[in-house]
Amino acid sequence: MCVVRLRGPLKQLAGGEADHPVDGATVVEVLRELERSRPALDGWILDERGLIRRHINVFVNGEQEREDSQVGPDDRIDILPAISGG
């Protein structure tokens, strides 16, 4: 299982837990499983088409990745919502 680390409001939606072990072969499979196991996250990371929302950044082992990127059991996926302000 890879570990998904949530930050900011996503962490709060997931019950305050930052780290979540999740199975999946690609980034999108892992994110779907995360949303399935944590229903409060549903729709916050993936849109209705199953794509990562524009304001969400996904990093696998420190490198920004997209939906079809492969992941392994020792990978760490960081999910960071974009920060805006003025």
LUMTOR-402226 format. One record per residue (C-alpha): residue number from 1; x, y, z. Coordinates in steps of 0.25 Angstrom, whole numbers, plus 5000, padded with zeros to 4 digits. Layout:
# LUMTOR-402226
{pos:NUM	east:X	north:Y	up:Z} $
...
This chain:
# LUMTOR-402226
{pos:1	east:5000	north:5000	up:5000} $
{pos:2	east:5005	north:5014	up:4997} $
{pos:3	east:5003	north:5025	up:5007} $
{pos:4	east:4994	north:5037	up:5003} $
{pos:5	east:4997	north:5050	up:5012} $
{pos:6	east:4986	north:5060	up:5012} $
{pos:7	east:4988	north:5075	up:5016} $
{pos:8	east:4979	north:5087	up:5019} $
{pos:9	east:4964	north:5085	up:5018} $
{pos:10	east:4965	north:5071	up:5012} $
{pos:11	east:4972	north:5066	up:5025} $
{pos:12	east:4960	north:5072	up:5033} $
{pos:13	east:4950	north:5065	up:5023} $
{pos:14	east:4957	north:5052	up:5026} $
{pos:15	east:4955	north:5053	up:5041} $
{pos:16	east:4968	north:5060	up:5044} $
{pos:17	east:4977	north:5049	up:5040} $
{pos:18	east:4988	north:5053	up:5030} $
{pos:19	east:4993	north:5039	up:5026} $
{pos:20	east:4985	north:5028	up:5019} $
{pos:21	east:4990	north:5015	up:5014} $
{pos:22	east:4983	north:5012	up:5001} $
{pos:23	east:4984	north:5002	up:4990} $
{pos:24	east:4984	north:5005	up:4975} $
{pos:25	east:4993	north:5004	up:4963} $
{pos:26	east:4991	north:5018	up:4957} $
{pos:27	east:4989	north:5031	up:4964} $
{pos:28	east:4974	north:5032	up:4960} $
{pos:29	east:4972	north:5018	up:4965} $
{pos:30	east:4978	north:5022	up:4979} $
{pos:31	east:4970	north:5035	up:4979} $
{pos:32	east:4957	north:5027	up:4976} $
{pos:33	east:4960	north:5017	up:4987} $
{pos:34	east:4963	north:5029	up:4996} $
{pos:35	east:4950	north:5036	up:4993} $
{pos:36	east:4942	north:5022	up:4995} $
{pos:37	east:4948	north:5020	up:5008} $
{pos:38	east:4946	north:5034	up:5013} $
{pos:39	east:4933	north:5038	up:5008} $
{pos:40	east:4934	north:5053	up:5013} $
{pos:41	east:4945	north:5055	up:5002} $
{pos:42	east:4936	north:5050	up:4991} $
{pos:43	east:4937	north:5061	up:4980} $
{pos:44	east:4948	north:5069	up:4986} $
{pos:45	east:4960	north:5063	up:4980} $
{pos:46	east:4954	north:5057	up:4967} $
{pos:47	east:4943	north:5063	up:4958} $
{pos:48	east:4931	north:5057	up:4952} $
{pos:49	east:4939	north:5052	up:4940} $
{pos:50	east:4949	north:5045	up:4950} $
{pos:51	east:4960	north:5055	up:4947} $
{pos:52	east:4968	north:5062	up:4958} $
{pos:53	east:4962	north:5076	up:4960} $
{pos:54	east:4970	north:5088	up:4955} $
{pos:55	east:4972	north:5094	up:4969} $
{pos:56	east:4978	north:5081	up:4974} $
{pos:57	east:4993	north:5077	up:4973} $
{pos:58	east:4997	north:5063	up:4974} $
{pos:59	east:5012	north:5059	up:4976} $
{pos:60	east:5017	north:5045	up:4976} $
{pos:61	east:5031	north:5044	up:4984} $
{pos:62	east:5032	north:5059	up:4982} $
{pos:63	east:5029	north:5059	up:4967} $
{pos:64	east:5016	north:5066	up:4962} $
{pos:65	east:5008	north:5055	up:4955} $
{pos:66	east:4995	north:5053	up:4947} $
{pos:67	east:4984	north:5042	up:4948} $
{pos:68	east:4991	north:5032	up:4939} $
{pos:69	east:5004	north:5032	up:4947} $
{pos:70	east:5008	north:5018	up:4952} $
{pos:71	east:5010	north:5016	up:4967} $
{pos:72	east:5016	north:5005	up:4976} $
{pos:73	east:5014	north:5000	up:4990} $
{pos:74	east:5026	north:5008	up:4995} $
{pos:75	east:5022	north:5022	up:4989} $
{pos:76	east:5017	north:5034	up:4996} $
{pos:77	east:5006	north:5042	up:4990} $
{pos:78	east:5004	north:5057	up:4995} $
{pos:79	east:4991	north:5064	up:4992} $
{pos:80	east:4992	north:5079	up:4993} $
{pos:81	east:4980	north:5088	up:4991} $
{pos:82	east:4985	north:5101	up:4984} $
{pos:83	east:4986	north:5113	up:4993} $
{pos:84	east:4980	north:5126	up:4987} $
{pos:85	east:4980	north:5140	up:4993} $
{pos:86	east:4984	north:5154	up:4990} $
